[in-house]
Amino acid sequence: CCNMAWIQPKTNWAVGDRFNISDYNRIKGNLIFLHERAEELYPDFDIINMGADKEYSDYPYASEINNFEKNLETINENVFTQDLGVTATFYSNGSFIQWNELNRIESAMLSIYEMLNRQEAGLPVLSFRLGGMKGVRV
């Protein structure tokens, strides 16, 4: 399947929870995972490159959080459109992403992940092997 590993999202963000680099990298990695997984079941489509993982000396910018939003929307539109809530836009020197937005994003990713798993499980499978004629003379 995918180059990235799925990491269980945090869907219980609360007021006062701090967003850190591991949260950023988890969300970014899960979006990449969902994109790769979706391309196994649907025609190829592009998402915005989110760059390398962040280190503790890095700071996530508003534009990068906006890319999360855009990529989530793109994945949703290409697999099976469901209501993921209102997409937020963040601005430089504006308010940072809040707990309720993080819950919306991570819950939406979990919903898409579960849906893709159900869709894959429901794919028809041939009950015989094609091209398995080894040793059979015609």
C-alpha positions in Angstrom: 0.0 0.0 0.0 1.4 3.3 1.1 4.8 4.7 1.9 3.4 6.5 4.9 2.0 4.7 7.9 -1.4 5.6 9.2 -1.3 7.0 12.7 -4.4 7.0 14.8 -5.6 10.7 14.8 -6.4 12.6 17.9 -10.1 13.3 17.8 -10.6 14.5 21.3 -8.9 17.9 21.2 -10.0 20.2 24.1 -9.6 23.8 25.0 -6.1 24.3 26.3 -4.5 21.4 24.4 -1.3 22.4 22.7 -0.6 21.7 19.1 3.0 20.5 18.6 5.3 19.3 15.9 4.3 15.6 16.4 0.6 16.6 15.8 1.6 18.5 12.7 3.6 15.6 11.3 0.8 13.1 12.2 -1.8 15.2 10.3 0.5 15.7 7.3 1.5 12.0 7.2 -2.1 10.8 7.5 -3.1 13.1 4.6 -0.3 11.6 2.5 -1.5 8.1 3.5 -5.1 8.9 2.6 -4.0 10.3 -0.8 -1.9 7.2 -1.6 -4.7 4.9 -0.4 -7.3 6.7 -2.4 -5.2 6.4 -5.6 -5.3 2.6 -5.2 -9.1 2.7 -5.4 -9.8 5.8 -7.6 -8.2 7.5 -10.6 -5.0 9.4 -9.8 -5.3 13.0 -8.6 -2.9 15.5 -7.2 -2.7 17.2 -3.8 -0.5 20.1 -2.7 3.0 19.1 -1.6 3.3 19.6 2.1 7.1 19.4 2.3 9.3 17.5 4.8 8.3 16.7 8.4 8.8 19.5 10.8 11.5 19.5 13.5 11.2 21.1 16.9 13.1 24.1 15.6 10.5 24.7 12.9 7.2 26.5 13.1 4.1 25.6 11.1 2.9 28.6 9.0 -0.7 29.5 8.2 -0.2 28.6 4.6 0.9 25.1 5.6 -2.3 24.6 7.7 -4.3 25.9 4.8 -2.6 23.2 2.7 -4.0 20.6 5.1 -7.4 22.0 4.6 -7.1 22.1 0.8 -5.7 18.6 0.6 -8.4 17.2 2.9 -11.0 18.8 0.6 -9.3 17.5 -2.5 -9.1 13.9 -1.2 -12.8 14.1 0.0 -13.9 15.4 -3.5 -12.0 12.5 -5.3 -13.2 9.6 -3.2 -16.8 10.1 -2.0 -17.8 13.6 -1.1 -19.1 13.8 2.4 -19.8 16.8 4.6 -16.6 17.6 6.5 -17.7 20.8 8.0 -16.7 24.4 7.1 -13.2 24.7 5.7 -11.2 27.3 7.6 -8.6 29.7 6.2 -5.7 30.9 8.3 -3.7 34.0 7.9 -0.2 35.0 8.8 -0.1 36.8 12.1 -3.7 35.8 12.6 -5.2 33.4 15.2 -3.7 29.9 15.1 -5.7 26.7 14.5 -8.0 26.0 17.4 -9.0 22.8 19.1 -12.4 22.6 17.3 -10.7 22.9 13.9 -8.2 20.2 14.8 -11.1 17.9 15.9 -12.9 18.6 12.6 -9.8 17.9 10.5 -8.7 14.7 12.3 -12.2 13.3 12.6 -12.7 13.9 8.8 -9.5 12.1 8.1 -10.5 9.2 10.3 -13.9 9.1 8.5 -12.3 8.9 5.1 -9.8 6.3 6.3 -12.6 4.1 7.6 -14.6 4.6 4.4 -11.7 3.6 2.2 -11.2 0.5 4.3 -14.8 -0.5 3.8 -14.6 0.2 0.0 -11.5 -1.9 -0.3 -13.1 -4.8 1.6 -16.1 -4.6 -0.7 -14.1 -4.8 -4.0 -15.1 -7.9 -6.0 -12.4 -10.6 -6.1 -12.1 -13.3 -8.8 -12.5 -16.7 -7.4 -9.9 -18.1 -9.7 -6.4 -17.1 -10.8 -5.8 -15.7 -14.2 -2.8 -17.0 -16.1 -2.3 -20.0 -13.9 -1.9 -22.4 -16.8 1.5 -23.6 -15.9 2.1 -27.1 -17.0 -1.2 -27.4 -18.9 -0.8 -28.4 -22.5 -3.3 -27.1 -25.0 
